[in-house]
Amino acid sequence: WTLSHGRFVGSMMWLAAPSSSSNRPATAFAGSVASQRPLVVASALPTPLLAPGSPIAAAAADEGAGDVGSASSGLPAACWALGSTALLLVGRRHRSTCNTSWRGGRCPPGARAASTARRASAAQQFRDLADEGIAEEAVEYSKVARRVDDLVICVTEIPEKGDILLPNVGDTVQFSGGAVGHCIALGDLSFAAALSDPEAACELGEGYRILPMSYRPLVARPEQGGLLVDQSGTPWNAESRQAAEDDTRSRVPWFQEMVGLIRRERINSPLHSGVIGLDAFVPIGRGQSMVMRMPAATSDDDFREFMAHIIEAQSGDTTEVIVAASSVVDGLKFQERLANCEATKRLTIVSGRGDKPRIGEAVLAMNAACALAEAARDDGKDALLIVDVEHLYRAYSVLTEVVAERELSERTSRALNEEIDEMSFEQGREMWKFLAHKNAATARRRTFLGCFLQRACRVCDERGGGSLTLLAFARLKDSNKIGRLELQAKLKHLQSMTLDETLKAKAISKIEEQLANLPEGLGLTGVPDDFIEEVKAVTDGHVVFLEAAVASSDSGPQKPRWCLDVQESVARGITSHSVQNRPLDKLKSLFYKVFLMSREGDNSVIDIGDGSGRQLDSGPLLALLQQPAGDVLYPEDEAALLLLAMDDAVRGAAARPLADQALALLTRAKVRGDDGEDSGRLTLECRTWAVESMRQQPQAKSLEELGEAGLDSLCSTLDLRPLERKRVLAVASDGETVAVRADTEAEMQAKVEDPRARYTSLRERLAYLHQPEVAGELLEAISEGSLTDTQLQQALDLLERTVKGEELNLSAA
């Protein structure tokens, strides 16, 4: 029989259970009844008997109405829906009539029961299905409409029965040709299924039937870390694969129900990312779901670098990390990148089964990875799941194309359209119709995304207190590039058009040439911005990367950097003390994010606004957002870097007038500054020189007050060439330094220091602080979690005074 959400088909029968006050399982008896009726077991016990999808063994007794008899043969069955005192049971063997004796046991661990109302509705759908004879109609009107590689799109043309004839996400379907697929997305009167065997034959026009929930695929939990496995949990390397063939590893099903609100706990601990831009300004809590919006220029290697950075930050922790890879080749590259990382002891990479990425395989790998992460969470562990949402977009975009071609949305909303058509044009009939369709499409897309992305949570202590944190990376679609799927759709549309044969052949040849030039695989080109916005809507926050994160410099390709847009990045519904590490929380790093968001430009000085008149130079704080991928920072490193940047920001704001005078002098003297990198370096070095000059002579506010020694120091610091030094001294001797600043004010505003060089300078000073004779022992003490809040604050105060250059007896402290 085939079964899901009240759909057909097989021998179904009613059973009634006597009341029982004992803890023994209830026993139900039934007489001979007509076929195609749901079998419902009713019990006087108010507690749920079984969870949906639980396999049950029912014994078939001798024929005869009301005759209990002794069991003569086993009748496999599965629980499908639960009521308050009843459950819906369906046998897996075709029998027109039978007498059964059923014994149900306790609810298996981890099973989730649906709401009472939904269970009753499901049972009613079963009865309606049998009474109205929809099963035969389903075979005739529900069929395969399109296949893209291993992704199959099926539609039903019975709008009134669409909810009954369509599977739910996670259901297994079998096509009339024998191929088996798993439903991964729902559309209007349609669904998308990923084939369990990508090479299986599945032709257009084939019908389908929905298999019972007991057919849900399982994934074996690995017994060691660092493995690359397929969707079933089988390792890819030959040695581990041979050992896994006869093992008895525990297995968990895909597509489990999400944790309900009553079982969720408030997020109360941070996920350390090793990125100061994240941990200080957009902190991530254990149990949150966050979207990482990457620039369109992000390469696959850049993707792996960013993901690997987060994983390396879990070294020395107990976090279980699960990564979904689209293909075996991608999985092997990722495994090689993390070969020497301590966190690989708790890392599992789940990949598709082919050498090239496929849509269905990639989505199934994501669901298998999610099942492993949920299993770790249910064991009371902290799990981190890292995925790429591009394949979710690909699967859903193919589904929506079929829906649009067959005008299925119009059929679904026919009743709504008729109601809106009764409105007059002046009442905004067309506007309301547009809004209704747009809202319906948005709701359908968010439901699809929510089935996967809203699984992140922290469960309550009574359930183990584990957590699942989900980081979804999304590369923005490059509008100048077209992927393989788009080109294939364009080619198909062009071939169906009626055009001049010469022009048509030329256009087809051009598209075929573009397809031939695409790299192996899908030719992925990113995710459109509107889809990313929908992803943001169903997650707990998002991180937006600037284009500079993967930009190349004049000297060639650069290592990708964590360049975040602090104005657009946000973590919703959190507080700093719950999701930040303790040192950054004590330093109130989120307080400074507000000032960075309110700045007018990268060259601005920020007024703290506390009435003290203090100002901050935004340059050092923005330099913290130039951290290279792979430069993993620990909590004590992040605290020290923030203090170093804050010290530079305060001193830089005070020295800004002197620095601007020096830059104006260099501009007038035509010192090299036309080149972008040279200009940024000179700007940074001028500001650093100004800070050091004011540190030595606090009363000096201008070049005139510094005198000739100040000019010599400036030329030496910048390492000017002899002719450049001569021009600088000549311009300065004219006494025009103050007037020059006014003449070149517009040009000066365009001069921005090189933030990458500033970060490198901060990192070198951090290495100096780690020396034992400077502040090494202090930083080691801050890294320990045993300090009380008072002790931690005292340690941070000592570190701040050290950063400012105050003489301290750190050993005694």
C-alpha positions, -999 to 999 in steps of 0.1 A, spaced: 0 0 0 9 36 -4 4 61 24 11 97 34 -13 123 47 -43 103 43 -37 90 9 -46 55 -3 -42 26 -8 -47 -9 5 -68 -29 29 -79 -7 58 -101 -17 87 -116 -4 119 -106 -18 153 -118 -9 187 -98 -13 219 -113 -20 253 -105 3 282 -76 -7 304 -65 8 337 -33 -12 338 0 -3 323 -2 -33 300 -5 -26 263 -41 -24 250 -53 -52 228 -78 -45 200 -101 -69 182 -121 -64 150 -144 -82 127 -145 -86 90 -152 -53 73 -151 -39 38 -118 -30 22 -104 5 17 -113 17 52 -88 31 77 -79 10 106 -83 30 138 -74 17 172 -93 34 200 -81 32 236 -95 46 269 -60 56 279 -55 93 274 -18 90 267 -5 87 231 1 51 221 26 55 194 42 82 173 34 87 136 57 65 114 62 39 141 62 3 127 37 -20 145 33 -58 143 -3 -68 140 -13 -105 141 -39 -117 116 -64 -141 131 -86 -167 115 -114 -154 92 -148 -147 107 -165 -116 120 -158 -110 156 -137 -141 159 -105 -134 178 -88 -167 174 -51 -173 176 -26 -154 154 -18 -173 123 4 -148 103 20 -115 110 5 -84 94 30 -56 93 15 -22 99 25 14 106 10 41 128 1 71 108 -20 95 129 -28 99 165 -59 112 183 -63 119 220 -74 83 226 -71 67 191 -45 60 165 -47 54 128 -31 21 118 -26 8 82 -14 -26 72 13 -32 47 -3 -63 32 -32 -63 9 -62 -80 26 -98 -73 18 -110 -86 52 -93 -99 83 -96 -101 121 -66 -88 139 -52 -87 174 -29 -57 179 -6 -49 207 9 -15 209 39 -6 231 53 26 245 61 56 224 97 51 211 124 76 224 125 108 205 91 103 187 70 134 183 32 134 182 13 159 161 -15 180 175 -49 164 182 -67 185 157 -43 175 129 -46 139 137 -84 140 136 -82 159 103 -58 133 88 -81 105 98 -111 123 81 -90 127 49 -84 90 49 -121 83 51 -129 108 24 -102 93 2 -117 59 3 -153 70 0 -147 92 -30 -125 68 -49 -97 93 -55 -71 66 -57 -78 59 -94 -79 96 -102 -45 101 -86 -29 76 -110 -45 93 -140 -40 130 -131 -9 130 -109 23 124 -128 59 134 -135 61 168 -154 98 174 -156 131 158 -147 164 178 -142 192 154 -136 182 136 -104 154 161 -95 119 151 -105 89 175 -105 54 160 -102 21 177 -105 -16 169 -99 -44 184 -119 -71 179 -93 -72 213 -75 -99 201 -51 -78 171 -39 -43 186 -42 -37 185 -5 -46 148 -3 -28 136 -34 5 155 -27 31 141 -3 46 161 25 82 172 28 101 141 38 77 115 24 90 88 1 74 82 -33 77 54 -58 71 61 -95 54 37 -118 87 29 -135 101 16 -101 123 46 -92 121 59 -56 124 95 -46 122 117 -15 100 148 -15 121 179 -7 98 208 -17 61 215 -22 46 239 -47 11 247 -58 -4 213 -68 32 200 -73 62 188 -55 99 182 -61 115 148 -53 152 138 -53 158 103 -67 174 79 -42 193 65 -72 204 94 -95 208 71 -125 173 55 -121 149 57 -150 120 80 -145 101 92 -176 78 120 -181 41 111 -175 49 84 -150 25 82 -120 35 79 -84 24 65 -51 33 76 -17 51 51 5 46 47 42 67 67 67 85 36 77 103 39 44 120 71 55 157 68 48 182 64 77 217 77 82 242 58 103 260 78 130 298 77 126 318 63 155 348 86 149 354 120 135 371 133 104 351 110 81 336 118 47 304 98 44 274 96 20 238 102 28 235 67 44 264 74 67 288 50 48 324 63 47 339 69 13 374 56 21 377 18 14 390 8 48 362 25 68 336 14 42 345 -22 46 344 -19 84 309 -2 82 293 -29 61 287 -53 90 286 -28 119 258 -22 143 259 16 144 228 35 155 209 51 127 186 81 127 159 90 101 160 121 79 132 147 79 124 144 116 98 167 131 111 200 144 114 207 181 84 224 195 85 256 215 77 239 248 109 219 244 131 248 235 153 268 259 165 304 259 199 308 241 224 313 269 258 305 256 280 318 228 294 300 197 330 311 194 337 318 157 373 330 160 363 362 141 365 394 161 340 411 137 314 384 145 321 378 182 324 415 190 297 431 168 274 403 155 276 375 181 262 341 174 246 320 202 245 282 204 211 273 190 208 302 165 204 300 128 225 326 108 228 334 72 261 344 58 255 365 26 287 363 5 296 386 -24 290 373 -60 328 371 -66 333 345 -39 349 314 -53 345 278 -41 379 280 -25 369 312 -6 338 293 6 359 266 20 382 291 37 354 308 55 338 276 66 371 261 77 378 291 98 346 286 118 355 249 123 391 256 133 377 279 160 361 249 176 395 233 184 397 224 221 359 224 224 334 196 225 312 209 196 302 183 170 306 198 136 286 185 106 292 199 71 271 192 40 291 189 7 275 188 -28 298 161 -42 325 137 -32 351 159 -48 340 189 -28 340 168 4 375 155 -3 388 191 -8 372 202 24 386 172 43 421 180 29 418 216 40 412 206 76 436 177 77 457 192 105 430 207 126 422 194 161 384 200 155 384 173 128 382 147 156 345 158 160 339 167 123 317 147 99 313 157 62 282 144 44 284 145 6 265 136 -24 274 104 -41 287 117 -74 320 134 -85 300 164 -98 273 183 -79 237 174 -85 207 192 -71 189 163 -55 220 147 -41 231 180 -26 198 185 -9 196 150 4 231 153 18 220 185 36 191 166 52 213 137 62 237 161 78 209 178 96 197 144 110 232 138 124 233 172 140 199 167 155 210 134 169 240 150 186 217 177 200 193 151 214 223 134 231 229 167 250 258 178 229 264 211 211 262 206 173 272 230 145 257 225 111 272 243 81 255 243 47 253 261 14 217 272 6 224 275 -32 211 240 -38 179 247 -20 174 276 -43 181 255 -74 156 229 -64 129 254 -56 135 274 -87 129 244 -110 97 237 -91 84 272 -95 92 271 -132 69 241 -136 42 258 -115 44 289 -137 44 270 -170 13 250 -161 -4 280 -143 -9 259 -112 -10 289 -89 -40 303 -108 -58 270 -103 -51 269 -67 -62 304 -61 -93 302 -84 -117 307 -55 -98 337 -42 -96 352 -76 -134 349 -80 -139 367 -47 -115 395 -57 -131 398 -91 -163 409 -74 -145 441 -64 -146 471 -87 -116 485 -105 -117 516 -83 -115 495 -52 -81 483 -64 -91 449 -78 -58 443 -97 -37 455 -68 -54 431 -43 -51 402 -68 -14 410 -72 -8 412 -34 -28 379 -28 -6 360 -53 26 376 -41 18 368 -4 8 332 -13 41 327 -32 61 342 -3 43 320 22 50 289 2 87 298 -2 91 306 35 74 273 44 99 254 22 129 272 38 115 270 73 113 232 71 151 231 71 165 264 84 143 267 115 157 235 131 183 254 150 175 256 187 186 249 222 165 222 240 156 224 276 176 208 303 150 181 309 156 170 273 194 170 276 202 207 272 219 202 238 219 227 210 220 229 172 235 260 156 230 264 119 252 286 96 238 289 61 262 304 36 246 320 5 266 335 -24 249 364 -41 240 357 -77 261 374 -103 237 391 -127 263 389 -154 265 351 -154 240 325 -163 241 290 -149 235 257 -167 199 253 -157 190 288 -169 208 282 -202 190 249 -207 157 265 -200 165 293 -224 175 268 -251 143 248 -247 122 280 -250 141 291 -281 137 257 -298 99 260 -294 97 295 -309 86 302 -345 115 322 -360 135 326 -391 154 293 -394 187 310 -400 184 333 -370 171 305 -349 199 282 -357 224 309 -350 209 317 -316 207 280 -307 243 275 -317 254 304 -294 236 290 -264 250 255 -270 285 271 -271 278 288 -238 267 255 -223 298 238 -236 321 264 -220 305 260 -185 325 241 -159 315 206 -149 285 203 -127 256 227 -125 275 258 -133 262 275 -101 261 312 -102 247 321 -68 214 329 -52 192 359 -61 189 387 -36 151 382 -32 156 345 -22 183 355 3 159 380 18 134 351 23 162 331 40 168 360 63 132 361 72 131 325 86 165 327 105 176 343 137 199 368 120 222 375 91 258 386 83 264 406 52 299 406 37 313 436 18 327 432 -17 362 438 -2 360 404 15 371 386 -17 384 416 -37 419 413 -53 444 440 -47 468 457 -72 494 432 -63 472 402 -72 447 378 -54 445 382 -17 434 358 10 396 363 17 389 385 47 360 388 72 349 422 59 315 426 74 289 453 69 281 461 105 252 483 95 234 455 76 244 426 98 223 417 128 215 389 152 178 392 163 164 384 197 197 382 216 215 401 243 252 405 247 256 388 280 239 356 267 257 351 234 291 369 238 322 355 254 328 370 288 358 393 280 340 410 251 308 413 271 328 431 299 344 454 273 309 463 259 319 457 223 283 461 211 283 496 225 310 506 199 291 489 171 264 516 174 290 543 167 304 524 137 268 522 123 263 559 128 296 570 112 294 591 80 323 574 62 353 553 67 374 585 73 353 599 101 358 607 138 330 595 160 318 615 191 312 591 219 282 612 231 286 606 268 291 642 277 329 638 281 337 653 247 358 622 239 361 611 202 370 580 184 388 575 151 367 550 132 398 537 113 412 513 140 378 499 148 370 493 111 404 476 107 391 448 130 369 439 101 399 430 79 408 398 96 420 372 71 402 339 68 423 313 86 437 337 112 417 322 141 415 343 173 407 330 208 386 350 233 416 365 250 431 376 216 398 393 206 397 412 239 433 424 235 428 434 199 397 454 208 416 472 235 445 479 211 420 493 185 402 514 212 435 529 223 444 537 187 409 551 181 412 575 211 447 587 203 440 588 166 410 612 171 432 635 192 460 634 166 437 638 135 443 676 130 481 670 130 478 640 107 456 660 83 482 688 82 509 663 74 488 647 46 480 681 31 517 689 31 524 656 13 497 663 -12 511 698 -20 546 683 -24 532 657 -48 545 628 -28 534 595 -44 497 590 -36 479 585 -69 482 547 -66 454 533 -43 477 511 -22 504 537 -18 478 563 -8 463 540 18 497 532 32 508 568 34 476 578 51 480 551 77 517 559 83 509 597 86 483 590 113 506 566 131 533 592 130 509 619 144 499 596 173 535 589 182 545 626 179 517 636 203 526 608 226 561 623 229 550 660 228 514 661 241 513 699 238 522 700 201 490 704 180 505 715 146 536 711 123 548 746 133 549 735 170 568 704 162 594 724 142 621 711 119 626 680 140 590 670 135 594 674 97 626 652 97 607 626 118 578 626 93 601 622 63 620 594 80 589 576 91 575 576 56 609 566 41 606 594 14 629 595 -15 655 623 -16 636 644 -41 603 639 -22 620 650 10 633 680 -7 599 690 -20 583 685 14 608 707 31 605 734 4 567 735 7 569 736 45 594 765 44 569 786 25 547 785 56 516 774 37 508 742 56 476 757 72 464 772 39 472 741 20 448 721 41 419 743 31 429 742 -6 430 704 -7 402 696 17 381 678 -9 411 657 -19 419 650 17 385 636 24 391 610 -3 423 597 14 415 567 35 440 546 53 446 510 43 426 490 68 445 458 60 478 474 69 462 487 101 450 452 110 485 438 103 499 464 127 473 455 154 481 418 150 519 424 154 512 443 186 491 415 198 520 391 193 541 414 213 516 413 242 517 375 242 554 376 253 557 363 289 575 394 300 548 417 287 513 403 292 515 366 283 505 353 317 477 379 320 462 368 286 465 332 297 446 340 329 418 357 309 415 326 287 406 305 317 369 302 324 375 299 362 378 336 369 349 353 387 333 384 371 353 406 395 386 388 388 379 390 350 372 427 352 404 433 372 424 413 346 409 433 317 417 466 335 453 455 339 454 446 302 440 479 292 467 498 312 494 476 296 480 485 262 482 522 271 519 518 279 516 523 317 544 507 338 530 478 357 543 450 379 523 423 360 539 394 379 528 409 413 494 418 398 
